[in-house]
Amino acid sequence: MTICIGIKANECIVFVADSATSLASVGPNGEPIVNRVYNHADKVFNLFRGQPIFAMTCGLGNFGTESIATIAKAIRRKLMSGETPISAENYTIESVIRFCFDVFLEKFNALDAGIQAITTFEYFVGGFSHDNGGNEIWKFAFTKGQVLPPECISGLDQCTIIWAGQPEACVRLVLGISSQTMNVLKSAGLDDAQASQLVQNLIQASEAPLLEPSMPVIDAIRLGEFLAQTTASFVKFLPGADTVGGDLDVATVTKYEGFRWIKRKHFYPTHLNGVTDHAS
């Protein structure tokens, strides 16, 4: 599992993700069992060097023998190679995520039907389209055999906080409810419409106003880190495996500075490898 946070303000988008990746199997009753957790997975990606576009993922960590990071790097190479209709002079965030969707859908369709049935995978692409004043976040997902095509989840005129993976801490902290509130209300006898309306009323009364659309980039970064770190601490004290953890990878895009790493782990010592370009 994981925690992925997106902060979308007027000036920037910030993506923050932990580094935990869980190896799971299916138990005798069909429930997932976590066998092992590694804390060094990559979940935030630079999709087009020099352009204000990036991606973030949660859920399934690999398709076959390829990790999501490897697939994301292959996508970046294709986008920058001139092999596609997408270029630095004409791209939109929608065109980029639809290209990513086609790549991942082909790999998803190649999976065993049993794996497809239990797979959860979410992929976010955010940034500024070419010659466009605002920023956007788009998402597609594969959820237990169901394919959810790309959709814009935060448009040009919206400023939002998004979260994915293990959202319970964020739901409680930001919205003031539990992810189980809807089910509890329905169990108490409310129909879907009544329960949904009451949940919305609770959120309206309890939501913490953490995000200001005009907040500076640094404050948006700090907010994303805070929510991710809080989730990691919350999960640590829950029963079961520590399925959120490891270093946080943090990146941001702005219209004129483009993509920038804020924090990033490496599997190699940079001083031994002569690396000066950390955009990969």
N, C-alpha and C positions, 0 to 999 in steps of 0.2 A: 504494500500500500504506500501511500505518500500523502504529502500536502503540497498543493500548488496554489499560489496566491497571485491574483492580478489586481493591480491598482491602476485605474484609468482616470487620470486628471486631465485638465485642459492642456497642460504643457507636455505630458509624457504618459507612457505606459510603463509600469514596472512589473516584471515577472519574477517571482521567488519560488523556489522549489527545494525540498530537502533532497537527500541522496539515498534514501532507503529503497531497496528493491527486495521483494519477498518471493521466495520459491515456495510454492504451495502445491498440494496434492488434494485429491478429492476423497473425503472420508466415506465410510460405509453408508452413511445416510445422504450422501450427495453434498455435504457441506465442505467448504474449502478448509484445509488444514495448512497452517504456515509451518514449513519444515526448516526454513533457514532465512535469515535476513542479512543482506549485504548493504553496507552503508556508503557506497561509492558510485552509485549510478548517476548518469547525466540526464537531466530532464528539461533543461533550458537550452535553446539552440539559436545560433545566428544563422538565418536562412539565406541572406544575400549580402555579402560583404559590401560595405559602403552605403547601404540603404537602410532606412529605419523600419526594418521588418525582423521579427523574431518569432519563435515558437516555444511552446511548453507542453508537456505531456504528463499524463498520469494513467495508472492502470497497468495493462500488460506491458512488460518490459522488453519483450523481444517477439519477433515474428520468425519462427523457425530458428535458424542459427544466427540471425542478424538482430543486434540490439537496436532500439529506437534511435540511439545516437548515431549508429552507423548508417541507418536509413536516412536520417536527417542530413547527414553530411553528403550522402549521394544525391539527395534532392537539391542541396545547395550547389553542388557541382553542376548539375543539369541546368539549374536556373541561371547560372553565371556563364554557361558555356556557349550560349546562343543556339542550343539545340531545340529550344522551345519558343513559342510565340511571345513569351514573357521576357521583358528586358528592363534595364534600369530606366529607360525612357518612357515606358508605357504601362508598367505594372499597376495593378490594384491589389489591395489586401484580399479581395474576393478571388481574383484570378490566381493568386498564390496559393490560397488554401484549397481551391478546387484542384489545382495541380497536385498538392500534397494528398488530398483525398483520393484521387485516382491511383496514386502510387500505393497508399496503404490499403485501399480496397482490394486491389489485385493480390496483395500479400495476405489479407484477411481471408479472401475466398480460397486461397491455397491451403489454409489450415484445415486440420481434421475437424469434422462436424462436431465431435465431442468437445474439442477445445473452443470452437466458436460458441457453443452453447453456454459456456461458463466464463467467456472472456468479457472483460470490461476494459475499454480503451477510450481515452479522451485526448483530443489534440487541439490545441489553441494556436491561432496565429494572430498576432497583433502588430499594429504599426500605422504608418502614414502612407496612403497611396501617393503615387507620383502626381505632383501638381495639385494636391488636395490639402486644404487647410486643416482638416481635423483628423483625429485618429479613430481606429476601430479595433474591436476584438471579434474574431470569428471562431467558430468551434464546429468540429464534427466528432462523432462517437460511434463505437461499436459496443452494444450493450446486450450481452447474453443472446447472441444471434441476430439481434436487431441492428440494422444499419441506420444511423441518424445522419443525414447529409449535412453539408456545411450550412450554417446559419449565422447571421450577425447577432451576437449576444450583447453587444454594447456599441451603439452607433455613434455617428459624428457628434451629435449634440448631447450625448450621455456621459456621465462620470459615475463610475461604479466600482465596487469591490467584488471580485469573483473569487470563488474557491472551489477546489475539486479534490477528490481523493478521500480523505477522512475529514469531513467538514464539521464534526460535532462541536468542537471547541469554538469555531468561528460562528456557527449558528447560534450557540448559546451567548457568546460574548457580544456579537454585533446585533443579532436580531432579537435576543431576549427570550427565545423559545428553545425547545428541543426539536431535533429532527423527528422525534416520535410524537410530537404534539398532535399532528393530524390524525394519526392512528388512534391515539388515546381518545380524542373527541369522537371519532366514529365508533369506537368501542362503547362509548357512553350513550350511544343512541342517535347521534346527529347524522344526517345524511351528508353526502359529499359536498353539496352546495353550502349547507349550514356550517359544516366543519371548516371549509375553505374560507368562508367569510369571517368566522371567529378567529382563525389563524391570522388573517390579514389585519383584523382589529388589534390583536395582540402585538403583532409586529409594529403597527403604526404607533402604538402606545409605548413600546419598549425598545425600539431600535436605537442603537447608539450612533449619534451623528459623527462618525470618525473621519469621514472624507469630505474635504472642501474642494470643489472643482478648481479653485485657483491656487491650491497649495503648491509650494515650490517643489521641485524635483526631489531634493534631498529629503523633504518631509514625507513625500510619497514612498520613497525607498524605505525610510524608517518604519512607516506604517506596515508595509508589506513584510518586512523582517519581523516586526512585533507579532503579527498574526501567525506567521509560520513558526516562530520560536515558541509561542504560546501553545500552538497545537502540538508541537513535539513534546513539550513538558507535560501537557494534558495526557497524551497517549502513554507516556512513560509510566504514569502512575495507574493506568488501567490494567486489569488482568490481561494476561496474554503477552504475545511477543511485542517488542518495541518496533512497530511497523512504520513509524515516522522517526527519522533520525539522520545522523551524519551531518556533514557540512551543508550550509545553505548556499545554493548558487543564485546569484542576484544579477539581473541585467535590466537595462532600461533603454527605451528608444525615445528620442525627441526629434522634432521636425528638422532641425539644422545640425545637431551633433550626431544624429543617426543612432546606430546601435553602440552601446557601451556596456562592457562588463563592470560590475561593481564589486562582486566577489565571485571567485571561481576556483574550484579545485583542479589540480592537474595530477595525472598518474606518474609524471616524470618531473625531476628537478629542473626548473627552467634555466638555472645558471649553468647546468651541464650540457644543455642542448642548444644554446645560442638562440633561444626563442625570443623574438621581440614583438611578433604579431600574435596577440592573444585573441584574435577575433574568430578563430576556428572553433 
